[in-house]
Amino acid sequence: MKWALFLLLSAVASLAAGQEIANPYELTVNVYRTGERFQISASYVAPISVCSAYTFLTDYEGARNIPGIIESKIIGRSGNKVKVERLIEDRILFIPIEMRSVVEYTETPNQGLLFEQISGDAKFYKGSWRIVANGNSSTLKYESIFEPGSIVPNAVIEYFIKNSIRERFEVMAENASQRNKTYQLACK
């Protein structure tokens, strides 16, 4: 009986350790469907300063390093507002999807961004990024509401979002961590 209990506790400890390694950025992602719209919230912790986190978020052209983003370029800037044009390509099951958009970002230095699609293929896309200091790291919090403008059924889109968005935020967390030295230079 003691051996069985020992093996069970060892297995639980191994699983807990495996989960810790599998989620080093404390990543959380939630997707909710309300009618035709999707509400997405995500957060992760990156070992970077608030300034580096803000520099990372405002590296709009660097977004091409995120899976699915083919093109991302600044097309206008006025004060704290930046217009970014993006091309996203992906597949939902076997159906290729291409979405173009122009998103306007309102920057609040070292605090975050508000964003809203001003033209593009989605019917609606609006949200925010917030940065929260955590000692030697920063928590990046994302919130958005998205309404697709696609002929693909929403049930298929929901499945795709729930199963692929986590990978995108993982890549973002890794990119922020790996390019931290570059962002630190921009903060000086």
C-alpha positions in Angstrom: 0.0 0.0 0.0 2.8 2.4 0.8 4.5 1.7 -2.5 1.2 2.4 -4.3 0.8 5.7 -2.5 4.5 6.5 -3.2 4.1 5.8 -6.9 0.9 7.8 -7.1 2.5 10.8 -5.4 5.6 10.5 -7.7 3.4 10.4 -10.7 1.5 13.5 -9.5 4.8 15.3 -8.8 6.1 14.4 -12.2 2.9 15.7 -13.9 3.1 19.0 -11.9 6.8 19.4 -12.8 5.9 18.7 -16.5 3.2 21.3 -16.4 5.5 23.8 -14.9 8.0 23.3 -17.7 5.2 23.3 -20.3 4.0 26.7 -19.2 7.1 28.7 -18.2 5.3 32.0 -18.9 2.2 31.4 -16.8 0.2 31.7 -20.0 -3.6 31.8 -19.7 -5.9 32.0 -22.6 -9.7 32.1 -22.6 -12.1 32.3 -25.5 -15.8 33.0 -25.1 -18.4 33.2 -27.8 -21.2 35.7 -27.4 -23.5 35.6 -30.4 -21.5 36.2 -33.5 -18.5 37.7 -31.6 -15.6 36.1 -29.7 -14.2 37.6 -26.6 -10.5 36.6 -26.1 -8.5 37.2 -23.0 -4.9 36.1 -22.5 -2.0 36.9 -20.2 1.6 35.8 -19.8 4.6 36.7 -17.7 7.9 37.6 -19.5 11.2 38.1 -17.7 11.5 41.7 -19.1 11.0 45.2 -17.7 7.9 47.3 -18.3 9.8 49.4 -20.7 11.0 46.4 -22.7 7.5 45.0 -22.6 6.1 48.2 -24.1 8.9 48.3 -26.7 8.0 44.7 -27.6 4.3 45.5 -28.0 5.0 48.6 -30.1 7.4 46.7 -32.4 4.5 46.4 -35.0 6.7 45.2 -37.8 8.3 42.6 -35.6 4.9 40.9 -35.4 5.8 39.0 -38.5 7.6 36.6 -36.2 4.2 35.4 -34.9 2.7 32.4 -36.7 0.1 33.4 -39.3 1.1 37.1 -39.6 2.6 37.4 -43.1 2.9 41.2 -43.3 2.8 43.9 -40.7 3.7 47.5 -41.5 3.2 50.9 -40.1 1.3 53.1 -42.6 0.7 56.2 -40.5 1.6 57.8 -37.2 0.1 60.9 -35.6 0.9 61.7 -31.9 0.2 58.6 -29.9 -1.8 56.9 -32.6 -0.3 54.4 -35.1 -2.0 52.8 -38.0 -0.7 49.3 -38.9 -1.7 47.2 -42.0 -1.6 43.5 -41.5 -2.0 40.4 -43.7 -2.8 37.2 -41.8 -2.9 33.8 -43.6 -3.9 30.6 -42.0 -5.9 27.4 -42.5 -9.0 26.4 -40.7 -9.1 22.6 -41.3 -8.4 22.5 -45.1 -9.8 25.9 -45.9 -7.2 28.7 -46.5 -8.1 31.9 -44.8 -6.5 35.3 -45.6 -7.4 38.4 -43.7 -6.3 42.0 -44.3 -6.8 44.8 -41.8 -5.8 48.2 -40.8 -5.7 48.6 -37.1 -5.3 51.9 -35.2 -3.3 51.6 -32.0 -3.4 54.3 -29.2 -0.2 54.1 -27.3 0.2 54.8 -23.6 3.9 54.5 -22.9 4.9 51.8 -20.4 1.2 51.1 -19.7 -0.2 49.5 -22.8 -2.2 49.9 -26.0 -5.8 50.3 -27.1 -6.5 49.1 -30.6 -9.4 49.0 -33.1 -9.7 47.8 -36.6 -10.6 50.8 -38.9 -10.8 48.8 -42.1 -10.5 45.1 -43.0 -12.0 41.7 -43.4 -13.3 41.2 -39.9 -16.6 42.8 -39.1 -15.3 44.0 -35.7 -12.0 43.9 -33.9 -11.2 46.0 -30.8 -9.2 45.5 -27.6 -6.3 46.3 -25.4 -2.9 45.3 -24.2 -1.9 46.2 -20.6 1.4 45.9 -18.9 1.7 45.1 -15.2 5.1 45.3 -13.4 6.0 42.1 -11.5 9.4 42.8 -9.9 12.0 41.7 -12.6 9.3 40.6 -15.0 6.1 42.0 -16.6 2.7 40.5 -17.1 1.2 41.3 -20.5 -2.6 41.2 -20.6 -4.6 41.0 -23.8 -8.3 41.5 -24.2 -10.3 41.7 -27.4 -13.6 41.3 -29.1 -13.6 39.9 -32.6 -16.4 39.3 -35.1 -15.2 37.4 -38.2 -16.4 38.5 -41.6 -15.8 35.1 -43.2 -18.0 32.6 -44.9 -16.6 29.9 -42.6 -19.1 28.9 -40.0 -18.6 30.4 -36.5 -18.4 26.9 -35.0 -15.4 26.1 -37.1 -13.8 29.5 -36.4 -14.4 29.0 -32.7 -12.7 25.6 -32.8 -9.7 27.1 -34.7 -9.4 30.0 -32.3 -9.5 27.9 -29.2 -6.9 25.4 -30.6 -4.4 27.8 -32.2 -4.4 31.0 -30.3 -2.5 29.5 -27.3 0.4 28.7 -29.6 0.5 32.4 -30.9 0.7 33.8 -27.3 3.4 31.2 -26.4 5.4 32.4 -29.4 4.9 36.0 -28.3 6.1 35.3 -24.8 9.2 33.5 -26.2 9.9 36.3 -28.6 9.7 38.9 -25.8 12.1 36.9 -23.7 14.5 36.1 -26.4 14.7 39.7 -27.8 14.8 41.4 -24.3 18.4 42.7 -24.8 17.4 44.4 -28.0 14.4 46.0 -26.2 16.5 47.0 -23.2 18.8 49.0 -25.6 15.7 50.9 -26.9 14.8 51.8 -23.3 18.1 53.6 -22.6 
